[in-house]
């Protein structure tokens, strides 16, 4: 029986140098992992963080305070905010915390998948540990491929450059970049192999449940435009958990100021994955919503009224019609890096809209809105007569429900592959400070900005890794 000395991960201080060096980690103590139960416990990893700073302003939903843009030496935030394609981003992205952390997490899951079979203990626990690790490995690959590659396009995915697939625990691995289609096939294989062994109610909220796995399966099918399969998976997920947290009733109780609701107590949260770490959403100046999204919320939406502030000049420009998120994760978890039941409801609504079942799609939206729209607002939407109008309602609800994180960035990328739903984003800036010329900035659906370059330190260490954009590697 092999005894395995595993280093505990100090996840906020991890670094890697290239995708073939994804196991370089900063240790924090050590313990012996030798039983199936040990490996199962290794899957449970609270406070997983996924920094979004490489792309968070490449959307129509976020904004920056004018003093953080005007007169500032160009950085990745201002380049993205002004949709500036004239600057090659590669030399500016010397490293990426998101890239590093995602692959370190993958290494953790691979440790379990590759080694648990040789451990002591019962076979059921081994199968469960391996299944959970496969779902999480698939999820991290999904985040990576949708950040560093083109969105899945059935016509080109087989040749579009993707990312390195890490499919085993191997310190000497020399992986090559796979295509987008290959990465998606790997993701789907992991999910399908895991599903038979997962549990409805895991031992703690950091282990993936069947509801989460089917929700994730639905999302992958949706991104591939496999609508029938997405619908089936979404319905299966909702059969395990279809709860929607009632924000209208919550507002009547006084909201997060009076009644904190941490993530494990929110029944609609399917997975706990943070944007920047456990202190998610504490940095108000980083989470300013755009005038467009502020207008979309209106005046009677609990999602805005409970969680945003539009009057503090320290964090935003008064008169710009923007607002910032001002509720700490310890008061309420606005978890959108992982998945929520409400996303699954919205996936199902999109499937109905794409199948021209407009009434069914709007019924789902109205069910959600009944727990989101406060007195004085319009709860029930009118059923449109066209698919495009119905899809617009679904997309708008996704924007309000699935804030920050990866969701809007990924949605824009996938929808831009369809002429009917592609969007050219225009941003007029500045709004308040008229001492500098006001300009209109444009992000076209086919912009290279939607594909984030691999970090420079990774490119240096792995010469076989090529960019998925037309930008130049500076060496």
Helices and strands as residue ranges (DSSP letters): E 4-9, G 11-13, G 19-21, E 27-33, H 36-43, E 62-63, G 66-68, H 76-81, H 97-115, G 116-118, H 123-148, E 161-164, E 177-179, H 180-195, H 210-223, H 227-240, H 247-252, H 255-258, G 263-265, G 284-286, E 288-289, H 291-297, H 302-305, E 308-309, E 323-325, H 341-354, H 358-369, H 387-401, H 407-415, E 425-429, E 439-443, G 448-450, H 456-461
